[in-house]
Every structure is written in structure tokens, then in C-alpha cells.
Amino acid sequence: MPNMTLAIPAELRNQMAVFPEINWSEVARQAIMEKVRTLARMNELLRNSTVTEAETITTGRRIRARVARKQQAQ
């Protein structure tokens, strides 16, 4: 199995050290596997999409503006 080296902030490493019984390599491996599954599923769902990147960006900007207006109203 190939190895991977991760750089983490010192503060996070200190927090992890509080739980020496945890296999942090396994935690990272599981998180990566879950992310890959999620991305693969997204690709599968979007494979036949006819929405363009430009349309996606425009929609995202509209949603962001609506959320900002809603937060300002609160």
C-alpha cells in the first residue's frame, strides 16, 4: 500500500495527542475514502447534465446574493 504524508498545524497535532488510543492514519484513510465516494457519486449524477459551467457560476452568485440579503434582514 502506498504511503501519504500529511502536514497538519501544530495546534491540531496537540489536540490529537490528547487521544493517543486513536489510529489517526485510519481516521484519515476513512475520511479520504468517504470523500472519494462522494465525489464519484457526484460525477455519476452529473454525467449527463446539460448545465454549463457559466450557468452554474451565475446560479451560485444568485444564491449567495439571496443568502446575504436574508442574513442582513435578520
C-alpha positions, 0 to 999 in steps of 0.5 A: 500500500502506498504511503501519504504524508500529511502536514497538519498545524501544530495546534491540531497535532496537540489536540490529537495527542490528547487521544493517543488510543486513536489510529489517526492514519485510519481516521484519515484513510476513512475520511479520504475514502468517504470523500472519494465516494462522494465525489464519484457519486457526484460525477455519476449524477452529473454525467449527463447534465446539460448545465454549463459551467457559466450557468452554474457560476451565475446560479451560485452568485444568485444564491449567495446574493439571496443568502446575504440579503436574508442574513442582513434582514435578520 
